[in-house]
Amino acid sequence: MSDNRSHIALGSGLLSFVELQVQIANLYTLVNEHRKKRDQYNEKTRELMRESKQLREERVKFIEQAKNEQKKRDEMNSKVREYKEQRKELNEEIKKARERLNELKQGRNELEDNNPSKIPTKRLMRELKDSEWIIQTTVMSLDKERELVNKIAKLEAQLEEKTTAQNKINEFQSKIIEEAASLGAIKAKLDQSHQKVIDYAKKAQEHHDQMEKLFSKAKEFEKRADELYKQFLEVKKLADDEHQKVVKIYEKIDILKKEINDLKKSEEEEKQRRIDVKLEEKEKVAVQKLKEKRKKLTMEEFRILVEKGLI
């Protein structure tokens, strides 16, 4: 009877009340150890999450800066396209201006080549002046005078024709000068446009290079954040494992506590049974005394019979 009260079956053996309490105490020690590890892992997960969050915030900043550089690059490229188009238009204008200039030069050259008299104007004027002086101051025959008059008329006609041709040549030359000046102005604009293309292209490349550096930096921070998140998952699993160990140990503790309660209950029931047996024995003795009426009842026996309603 005493073995049943002081021991209980658990698994394959019998454990005493004290042994059960020792086991529970040991399990609580394990709980504290696993809790401590779990809390350390949880603190590590929080630290990793903070670091990962900071890295992702930095990544966002780099991306914003990179997008700003991208916007500036696109603005510069837009300017490059604008001035390239302007340069194309100016080249077309230059082509047309050169065509006009060549046409004017060709017209001038044709007039010079078709000049009715190859004799210089000064020489014609000198011959005309000399002929007029001779006819005015010299006595000559009628034939000689008629010949000289014809010569003067011819010289005047040549001068007039040459003057007309020269005026046309001068007009062409004036237009050539104007067209050449216009061509020079267009070329100057072309040079400016070309320089603008170079300048804006250089700025666009600078912004592009800076954009790539910032995107690369953002990528680097993203990679580091991903690595930290991977560590976070690994450490979180360790924390969860430790928590599950705590849960399972508490389940064992609950089983052991139930066994202790069952043991206590069993012991109390056994104690009550023994008390009941003793009371029955005393009741039998008291009843026997009451029947025989020769032995005096004790106070306890009297109380038992009263409680049973026998007296």
C-alpha positions in Angstrom: 0.0 0.0 0.0 2.8 2.4 0.9 4.5 1.8 -2.5 1.3 2.8 -4.3 1.1 6.0 -2.4 4.7 7.1 -2.8 5.4 6.1 -6.4 3.7 6.6 -9.8 4.3 5.0 -13.2 5.8 7.3 -15.8 7.0 5.8 -19.0 8.6 2.5 -18.1 9.4 3.1 -14.4 7.9 4.3 -11.1 8.7 7.8 -9.9 8.2 9.1 -6.4 6.6 12.4 -5.5 10.0 13.8 -4.7 11.5 12.5 -8.0 8.6 14.1 -9.9 9.3 17.4 -8.2 13.0 17.1 -9.0 12.2 16.4 -12.6 9.9 19.4 -12.8 12.6 21.6 -11.2 15.1 20.3 -13.8 12.6 21.0 -16.6 12.1 24.6 -15.3 15.9 25.0 -15.4 15.8 23.8 -19.0 12.9 26.2 -19.7 15.0 29.1 -18.4 17.9 28.1 -20.5 15.9 27.8 -23.7 14.0 31.0 -22.9 17.3 32.8 -22.5 18.5 31.5 -25.9 15.2 32.3 -27.4 15.3 35.9 -26.1 18.9 36.3 -27.3 17.9 35.1 -30.7 14.8 37.4 -30.7 17.0 40.3 -29.8 19.4 39.4 -32.7 16.4 39.2 -35.1 15.3 42.7 -34.0 18.8 44.0 -34.5 19.0 42.4 -37.9 15.6 43.9 -38.9 16.8 47.3 -37.8 19.9 47.1 -39.8 18.1 45.7 -42.8 15.5 48.5 -42.6 18.3 51.1 -42.4 19.9 49.6 -45.5 16.7 49.6 -47.4 16.0 53.2 -46.4 19.5 54.1 -47.7 18.7 52.1 -50.9 15.6 54.2 -51.4 17.6 57.4 -51.0 20.2 56.3 -53.6 17.4 55.3 -56.0 15.7 58.7 -55.6 19.1 60.4 -56.3 19.7 58.1 -59.3 16.3 58.9 -60.7 17.0 62.6 -60.3 20.3 62.1 -62.2 18.3 60.1 -64.8 15.9 63.0 -65.2 18.7 65.5 -65.7 20.4 63.2 -68.2 17.1 63.0 -70.2 16.9 66.7 -70.1 20.4 67.0 -71.4 19.7 64.4 -74.1 16.6 66.4 -75.1 18.8 69.4 -75.6 21.2 67.3 -77.6 18.4 66.2 -79.9 17.2 69.8 -80.2 20.6 71.2 -81.2 21.3 68.2 -83.5 18.0 69.1 -85.3 19.1 72.7 -85.4 22.5 71.7 -86.7 20.8 69.6 -89.4 18.6 72.5 -90.5 21.7 74.8 -90.5 23.6 72.4 -92.7 20.7 72.4 -95.1 20.7 76.2 -95.1 24.5 76.2 -95.7 24.0 73.8 -98.6 21.4 76.0 -100.1 23.5 79.2 -99.5 26.5 77.6 -101.2 24.3 76.7 -104.1 23.1 80.3 -104.4 26.7 81.5 -104.0 27.9 79.2 -106.7 25.1 80.3 -109.0 26.1 84.0 -108.4 29.8 83.3 -109.0 28.9 81.4 -112.2 26.7 84.3 -113.4 29.5 86.8 -112.6 32.1 84.6 -114.4 29.9 84.3 -117.4 29.5 88.1 -117.6 33.2 88.5 -117.3 33.9 85.8 -119.9 31.3 87.4 -122.3 32.6 90.9 -121.9 32.4 92.5 -125.4 35.7 94.2 -125.0 38.8 92.8 -123.4 40.4 96.2 -123.5 40.6 97.8 -120.1 38.1 100.6 -119.4 40.9 103.1 -118.6 42.6 102.4 -121.9 39.3 102.9 -123.8 38.6 106.2 -122.0 42.1 107.4 -122.8 41.8 106.5 -126.5 38.4 108.2 -126.6 39.8 111.3 -124.9 42.8 111.4 -127.3 40.6 110.9 -130.3 38.3 113.8 -129.2 41.3 116.0 -128.7 42.8 115.3 -132.1 39.5 115.9 -133.9 39.1 119.2 -132.0 42.6 120.5 -132.5 43.9 119.0 -135.7 43.1 120.0 -139.3 42.6 116.9 -141.4 41.0 115.6 -144.5 37.3 114.8 -144.6 38.0 111.1 -144.9 40.5 111.2 -142.0 38.0 113.1 -139.9 35.1 110.7 -140.8 37.4 107.8 -139.8 38.2 109.4 -136.5 34.5 110.1 -135.8 33.7 106.5 -136.4 36.5 105.5 -134.1 35.1 107.8 -131.4 31.6 106.4 -131.8 32.9 102.8 -131.6 34.9 103.7 -128.5 31.8 105.3 -126.9 29.7 102.2 -127.8 32.4 99.9 -126.3 32.5 102.0 -123.1 28.8 102.0 -122.7 28.5 98.3 -123.3 31.4 97.6 -121.0 29.9 99.9 -118.3 26.6 98.1 -118.6 28.3 94.7 -118.3 30.5 95.9 -115.4 27.4 97.2 -113.6 25.9 93.8 -113.9 29.1 92.2 -112.7 29.2 94.6 -109.8 25.6 93.7 -109.0 26.5 90.0 -109.0 29.6 90.8 -106.8 27.5 92.7 -104.4 25.1 89.8 -104.1 28.0 87.4 -103.8 29.4 89.4 -100.9 25.9 89.5 -99.2 25.5 85.7 -99.7 29.0 85.0 -98.4 28.3 87.1 -95.3 25.0 85.2 -94.8 26.9 81.9 -95.3 29.4 83.0 -92.7 26.7 83.9 -90.2 25.0 80.5 -90.8 28.4 78.8 -90.3 28.8 80.6 -87.0 25.4 79.5 -85.9 26.3 75.9 -87.0 29.5 76.1 -84.9 27.5 77.3 -81.9 24.9 74.5 -82.4 27.7 71.9 -82.8 29.3 73.1 -79.6 26.0 73.0 -77.8 25.6 69.4 -78.9 29.1 68.5 -77.5 28.5 70.4 -74.3 25.0 68.9 -73.6 26.2 65.4 -74.6 29.1 65.7 -72.1 26.7 66.8 -69.4 24.3 64.0 -70.3 27.1 61.5 -70.0 28.2 62.9 -66.6 24.6 62.6 -65.3 24.4 59.1 -66.8 27.6 58.0 -65.2 26.5 59.4 -61.8 23.1 57.7 -62.3 24.8 54.3 -62.9 27.0 54.8 -59.8 23.9 55.6 -57.6 21.9 52.6 -59.0 24.9 50.4 -58.4 25.2 51.7 -54.8 21.4 51.0 -54.3 21.9 47.5 -55.7 24.8 47.0 -53.2 22.6 48.1 -50.3 19.8 45.9 -51.5 22.1 42.9 -51.6 23.4 43.6 -48.1 19.8 44.1 -46.9 18.8 40.7 -48.5 21.8 39.0 -46.8 20.7 40.5 -43.4 17.1 39.3 -44.1 18.4 35.9 -44.8 20.3 35.9 -41.5 17.1 37.2 -39.9 15.1 34.2 -41.1 17.9 31.8 -40.0 18.0 33.4 -36.5 14.2 33.6 -36.3 14.1 29.8 -37.0 16.5 29.3 -34.1 14.4 31.4 -31.9 11.2 29.5 -33.0 13.0 26.2 -32.3 13.9 27.4 -28.8 10.3 28.5 -28.2 9.0 25.2 -29.4 11.4 23.5 -27.0 10.0 25.7 -24.2 6.4 24.7 -25.2 7.3 21.0 -25.3 9.0 21.2 -21.9 5.9 23.0 -20.5 3.8 20.1 -21.9 6.1 17.7 -20.0 5.8 19.8 -16.9 2.0 19.8 -17.2 2.0 16.0 -17.5 4.3 15.7 -14.5 2.1 18.2 -12.5 -1.0 16.1 -13.5 0.8 13.0 -12.3 1.6 14.7 -9.0 -2.0 15.8 -8.6 -3.1 12.3 -9.4 -0.6 10.9 -6.9 -1.9 13.3 -4.3 -5.5 12.5 -5.1 -4.7 8.7 -4.9 -2.9 9.2 -1.6 -5.9 11.2 -0.2 -8.3 8.6 -1.5 -6.2 5.8 0.1 -6.0 7.8 3.3 -9.8 8.3 3.3 -10.3 4.5 2.6 -8.2 3.6 5.5 -10.1 6.0 7.7 -13.3 4.6 6.5 -12.1 1.0 7.2 -11.1 2.0 10.7 -14.5 3.7 11.2 -16.2 0.6 10.0 -14.2 -1.5 12.4 -15.0 0.9 15.3 -18.6 0.9 14.3 -18.8 -2.9 14.4 -17.1 -2.8 17.9 -19.6 -0.2 19.1 -22.6 -2.0 17.7 -21.4 -5.2 19.3 -21.0 -3.4 22.7 -24.4 -1.9 22.3 -26.0 -5.3 21.7 -24.1 -7.0 24.5 -24.8 -4.1 26.9 -22.1 -5.2 29.1 -19.3 -3.0 27.9 -19.3 0.7 28.2 -19.1 2.8 25.0 -16.3 5.2 24.5 -17.1 8.8 23.5 -15.8 8.1 20.0 -17.9 5.0 19.7 -21.0 6.8 21.0 -20.4 9.6 18.4 -20.1 7.0 15.6 -23.4 5.3 16.6 -25.1 8.7 16.8 -23.8 9.8 13.3 -25.0 6.4 11.9 -28.4 6.8 13.6 -28.1 3.7 15.5 -28.9 5.3 18.9 
